[in-house]
Amino acid sequence: MVAVLLITLAGSPTVTVALQAGTPSPTPFPIYGGDPRVTGGSIQRFQFGYMVWIQDTRQVYALVDPSSKGWGGTVEIYSDTWTEGMQDTDPSLVPPAGQQQPNRGLGKVWRETAGLRDRLGFAWEPSQAFTALIYTTADRTYLSTNTGWVIRIVGSQWQRVDVWNLGYN
């Protein structure tokens, strides 16, 4: 596919991607003004989604994906109330082979929120620290990840978006 990027600055700034003949016409993607918030974060992949910890707000995002494909689903946001000295994990919860229980703040939310453990399943790997870029508009939030893709949150829904495919975001 061949794409041409057109930037319109008059009025409401938008980016439009013109595609090669035969491809669907994308919806313009707004260029939002302002800088994203930069903070520490941690992300962990689960059987049915992800958990993301945001350092500056001490929030935990539970990104539930019932399809287990990692492209989207529902988002639940919780306060991180874990502090040093609290239990990291629960030894009575034994994960299947090749998986693990989340620890610290992610683990506390996962263990203590009714039904969340069932919705997410166990983690595939340890959480990974990263620098999060967060941009919030009136109706959505964009959250960068450590893998280069972005999570778009609108209401109670999340979607993994390809930042290079601007016309479809």
Contacts in CASP RR format, 6 or more apart in sequence:
PFRMAT RR
TARGET T0000
AUTHOR 0000-0000-0000
METHOD contacts of the structure
MODEL  1
MVAVLLITLAGSPTVTVALQAGTPSPTPFPIYGGDPRVTGGSIQRFQFGY
MVWIQDTRQVYALVDPSSKGWGGTVEIYSDTWTEGMQDTDPSLVPPAGQQ
QPNRGLGKVWRETAGLRDRLGFAWEPSQAFTALIYTTADRTYLSTNTGWV
IRIVGSQWQRVDVWNLGYN
1 19 0 8 1.000
1 20 0 8 1.000
1 23 0 8 1.000
2 19 0 8 1.000
2 20 0 8 1.000
3 17 0 8 1.000
3 18 0 8 1.000
3 19 0 8 1.000
3 20 0 8 1.000
4 17 0 8 1.000
4 18 0 8 1.000
5 15 0 8 1.000
5 16 0 8 1.000
5 17 0 8 1.000
5 166 0 8 1.000
6 15 0 8 1.000
6 16 0 8 1.000
6 17 0 8 1.000
6 18 0 8 1.000
7 13 0 8 1.000
7 14 0 8 1.000
7 15 0 8 1.000
7 16 0 8 1.000
7 31 0 8 1.000
8 14 0 8 1.000
8 15 0 8 1.000
8 16 0 8 1.000
12 30 0 8 1.000
13 30 0 8 1.000
13 31 0 8 1.000
13 33 0 8 1.000
14 28 0 8 1.000
14 29 0 8 1.000
14 30 0 8 1.000
14 31 0 8 1.000
15 28 0 8 1.000
15 29 0 8 1.000
15 30 0 8 1.000
15 31 0 8 1.000
15 166 0 8 1.000
15 167 0 8 1.000
16 26 0 8 1.000
16 28 0 8 1.000
16 29 0 8 1.000
16 167 0 8 1.000
17 26 0 8 1.000
17 29 0 8 1.000
17 165 0 8 1.000
17 166 0 8 1.000
17 167 0 8 1.000
19 25 0 8 1.000
19 26 0 8 1.000
26 166 0 8 1.000
26 167 0 8 1.000
26 168 0 8 1.000
27 167 0 8 1.000
27 168 0 8 1.000
28 167 0 8 1.000
29 166 0 8 1.000
29 167 0 8 1.000
29 168 0 8 1.000
29 169 0 8 1.000
32 135 0 8 1.000
32 137 0 8 1.000
34 135 0 8 1.000
36 133 0 8 1.000
36 134 0 8 1.000
36 135 0 8 1.000
36 142 0 8 1.000
36 144 0 8 1.000
37 56 0 8 1.000
37 132 0 8 1.000
37 133 0 8 1.000
37 134 0 8 1.000
37 135 0 8 1.000
37 136 0 8 1.000
38 131 0 8 1.000
38 132 0 8 1.000
38 133 0 8 1.000
38 134 0 8 1.000
39 54 0 8 1.000
39 55 0 8 1.000
39 56 0 8 1.000
39 57 0 8 1.000
39 131 0 8 1.000
39 132 0 8 1.000
39 134 0 8 1.000
40 54 0 8 1.000
40 55 0 8 1.000
40 56 0 8 1.000
40 129 0 8 1.000
40 130 0 8 1.000
40 131 0 8 1.000
40 132 0 8 1.000
41 52 0 8 1.000
41 53 0 8 1.000
41 54 0 8 1.000
41 55 0 8 1.000
41 129 0 8 1.000
41 130 0 8 1.000
41 131 0 8 1.000
41 132 0 8 1.000
42 52 0 8 1.000
42 53 0 8 1.000
42 106 0 8 1.000
42 127 0 8 1.000
42 128 0 8 1.000
42 129 0 8 1.000
42 130 0 8 1.000
43 50 0 8 1.000
43 51 0 8 1.000
43 52 0 8 1.000
43 53 0 8 1.000
43 127 0 8 1.000
43 128 0 8 1.000
43 130 0 8 1.000
43 145 0 8 1.000
43 146 0 8 1.000
44 50 0 8 1.000
44 51 0 8 1.000
44 52 0 8 1.000
44 102 0 8 1.000
44 106 0 8 1.000
44 123 0 8 1.000
44 125 0 8 1.000
44 126 0 8 1.000
44 127 0 8 1.000
44 128 0 8 1.000
45 123 0 8 1.000
45 124 0 8 1.000
45 125 0 8 1.000
46 102 0 8 1.000
46 120 0 8 1.000
46 121 0 8 1.000
46 122 0 8 1.000
46 123 0 8 1.000
46 124 0 8 1.000
47 68 0 8 1.000
47 99 0 8 1.000
47 120 0 8 1.000
47 121 0 8 1.000
47 122 0 8 1.000
47 124 0 8 1.000
48 64 0 8 1.000
48 65 0 8 1.000
48 66 0 8 1.000
48 68 0 8 1.000
48 119 0 8 1.000
48 120 0 8 1.000
48 121 0 8 1.000
49 63 0 8 1.000
49 64 0 8 1.000
49 65 0 8 1.000
49 68 0 8 1.000
49 70 0 8 1.000
49 120 0 8 1.000
50 61 0 8 1.000
50 63 0 8 1.000
50 65 0 8 1.000
50 70 0 8 1.000
51 60 0 8 1.000
51 61 0 8 1.000
51 62 0 8 1.000
51 63 0 8 1.000
51 102 0 8 1.000
51 106 0 8 1.000
51 107 0 8 1.000
51 109 0 8 1.000
51 110 0 8 1.000
51 120 0 8 1.000
51 123 0 8 1.000
51 127 0 8 1.000
52 60 0 8 1.000
52 61 0 8 1.000
52 63 0 8 1.000
52 132 0 8 1.000
52 143 0 8 1.000
52 145 0 8 1.000
52 151 0 8 1.000
53 59 0 8 1.000
53 60 0 8 1.000
53 61 0 8 1.000
53 80 0 8 1.000
53 105 0 8 1.000
53 106 0 8 1.000
53 127 0 8 1.000
54 60 0 8 1.000
54 61 0 8 1.000
54 132 0 8 1.000
54 134 0 8 1.000
54 143 0 8 1.000
55 132 0 8 1.000
58 79 0 8 1.000
58 80 0 8 1.000
59 77 0 8 1.000
59 78 0 8 1.000
59 79 0 8 1.000
59 80 0 8 1.000
60 77 0 8 1.000
60 78 0 8 1.000
60 79 0 8 1.000
60 80 0 8 1.000
60 105 0 8 1.000
60 106 0 8 1.000
60 109 0 8 1.000
61 75 0 8 1.000
61 76 0 8 1.000
61 77 0 8 1.000
61 143 0 8 1.000
61 151 0 8 1.000
61 153 0 8 1.000
61 158 0 8 1.000
62 75 0 8 1.000
62 76 0 8 1.000
62 77 0 8 1.000
62 78 0 8 1.000
62 109 0 8 1.000
62 110 0 8 1.000
62 113 0 8 1.000
62 116 0 8 1.000
62 119 0 8 1.000
62 120 0 8 1.000
63 72 0 8 1.000
63 73 0 8 1.000
63 74 0 8 1.000
63 75 0 8 1.000
63 151 0 8 1.000
63 158 0 8 1.000
64 73 0 8 1.000
64 74 0 8 1.000
64 75 0 8 1.000
64 76 0 8 1.000
64 119 0 8 1.000
64 120 0 8 1.000
65 71 0 8 1.000
65 72 0 8 1.000
65 73 0 8 1.000
66 73 0 8 1.000
66 119 0 8 1.000
67 73 0 8 1.000
70 160 0 8 1.000
71 159 0 8 1.000
71 160 0 8 1.000
72 157 0 8 1.000
72 158 0 8 1.000
72 159 0 8 1.000
72 160 0 8 1.000
73 157 0 8 1.000
73 158 0 8 1.000
73 159 0 8 1.000
74 156 0 8 1.000
74 157 0 8 1.000
74 158 0 8 1.000
75 153 0 8 1.000
75 155 0 8 1.000
75 156 0 8 1.000
75 157 0 8 1.000
75 158 0 8 1.000
76 113 0 8 1.000
76 116 0 8 1.000
76 156 0 8 1.000
78 109 0 8 1.000
78 113 0 8 1.000
80 105 0 8 1.000
80 108 0 8 1.000
80 109 0 8 1.000
81 105 0 8 1.000
81 108 0 8 1.000
82 104 0 8 1.000
82 105 0 8 1.000
82 107 0 8 1.000
82 108 0 8 1.000
86 108 0 8 1.000
87 108 0 8 1.000
88 103 0 8 1.000
88 104 0 8 1.000
88 107 0 8 1.000
89 101 0 8 1.000
89 102 0 8 1.000
89 103 0 8 1.000
89 107 0 8 1.000
90 101 0 8 1.000
90 111 0 8 1.000
93 101 0 8 1.000
93 111 0 8 1.000
93 117 0 8 1.000
95 101 0 8 1.000
95 122 0 8 1.000
95 123 0 8 1.000
96 122 0 8 1.000
98 124 0 8 1.000
99 122 0 8 1.000
99 123 0 8 1.000
99 124 0 8 1.000
100 122 0 8 1.000
100 123 0 8 1.000
100 124 0 8 1.000
100 125 0 8 1.000
100 126 0 8 1.000
101 107 0 8 1.000
101 110 0 8 1.000
101 111 0 8 1.000
101 122 0 8 1.000
101 123 0 8 1.000
102 110 0 8 1.000
102 123 0 8 1.000
102 127 0 8 1.000
103 127 0 8 1.000
104 127 0 8 1.000
106 127 0 8 1.000
109 116 0 8 1.000
110 116 0 8 1.000
110 117 0 8 1.000
110 120 0 8 1.000
111 117 0 8 1.000
128 146 0 8 1.000
129 146 0 8 1.000
130 144 0 8 1.000
130 145 0 8 1.000
130 146 0 8 1.000
132 143 0 8 1.000
132 144 0 8 1.000
132 145 0 8 1.000
133 142 0 8 1.000
133 143 0 8 1.000
133 144 0 8 1.000
134 141 0 8 1.000
134 142 0 8 1.000
134 143 0 8 1.000
134 144 0 8 1.000
135 141 0 8 1.000
135 142 0 8 1.000
136 142 0 8 1.000
139 154 0 8 1.000
139 155 0 8 1.000
140 152 0 8 1.000
140 153 0 8 1.000
140 154 0 8 1.000
140 155 0 8 1.000
141 152 0 8 1.000
141 153 0 8 1.000
142 150 0 8 1.000
142 151 0 8 1.000
142 152 0 8 1.000
142 153 0 8 1.000
142 161 0 8 1.000
143 150 0 8 1.000
143 151 0 8 1.000
143 153 0 8 1.000
144 150 0 8 1.000
144 151 0 8 1.000
145 151 0 8 1.000
148 163 0 8 1.000
149 160 0 8 1.000
149 161 0 8 1.000
149 162 0 8 1.000
149 163 0 8 1.000
150 160 0 8 1.000
150 161 0 8 1.000
150 163 0 8 1.000
151 158 0 8 1.000
151 159 0 8 1.000
151 160 0 8 1.000
151 161 0 8 1.000
152 158 0 8 1.000
152 159 0 8 1.000
152 160 0 8 1.000
152 161 0 8 1.000
152 169 0 8 1.000
161 168 0 8 1.000
161 169 0 8 1.000
162 168 0 8 1.000
162 169 0 8 1.000
163 169 0 8 1.000
END
